[in-house]
Amino acid sequence: MKSLFITILISGCLSGQVIAQNDSITVVKASWKKEKIAPGVFLKTYWFNNNSLFGSNQNVSIVEIKPRKNLMLDLGYEAKKNTITSEFGKSTNSIAALNGTFFDIANGGSVDYIKADGVVINENRLGKTGQRAGHQSSALVFNKGRLHIAKFNGNADWEQSLQGEDVMVSGPLLILDKREEKLDSNTFNKTRHPRTAVAVTKNNRILLLTVDGRNANSAGMSLFELTRLMRWLKADDAINLDGGGSTTLWVNGYGGNGVVNYPTDNKKWDHEGERKVANVILLKKKR
């Protein structure tokens, strides 16, 4: 009986490795639809249908940004109210916009630390015990239009010490310095949802990424699956942002309203279901 158990266990492990390898090949060999939306900026989309990724359908959209002197990444925010991602993009004449970190749906404003142009806009809202949430353990740091990802160092004043004009705390952190971060096995991380993420690749390209979910056309991903996807997309660093009904990628001039993915707040498979959010990541041309 013991030898049979060991045989079954080994067989299961090997089967899991084969599935993971097949998934990685599926991503690497995908014929992404690639559109140039500005010099050095490309929109890449792909629908993994027929349950071809993680045993499910998955719709992935990416804005890929090459390092360019005339391009800059910026933080858009509302301190005490919420606005749809596309409106953030349009009102700032941006090239693209991606929904940002977690926020207060009822009252507006971020529940995670936000600093813009050196001024603190929102502080972290900590739990009853004073503990940080899992999405307060890393940050996007903007400096002179460039972006990098930072990890919480355990100090209470960590956010204030980050060297950048703009700071957006978010998470969980998925990958740092090419190493996958350990994720808690909680429901938020294990359950499939629409996801929003940002990555920095080995050649310093920035990826603004959405994964659609809550629909037969796209199941959404767990954070463990999202981490694997980011690794297969050659991310050196990657961070999860607010997802679910907030997940929105907007590109100026794209389609009818500029929304590339399929936001779920209207429970329809269309581009109209945007949720109002408190902050976004903006891609702009430098003036």
ZICOR-V429860 format. One record per helix or strand. SS is the DSSP state (~ for helix, > for strand). FROM is the first residue (numbers start at 0). TO is the last residue. If there is no record, write none. Layout:
SS FROM TO
SS FROM TO
//
This chain:
~ 1 27
> 32 37
> 40 52
> 55 64
> 70 76
> 82 83
~ 84 90
> 95 98
> 102 102
> 109 109
> 113 115
> 118 121
~ 133 135
> 137 142
> 145 150
~ 157 160
> 165 169
> 172 175
> 178 179
~ 186 189
> 192 192
> 194 200
> 205 210
> 214 214
> 217 217
> 220 220
~ 222 231
> 234 239
~ 243 245
> 248 250
> 258 258
> 275 276
> 278 284
//
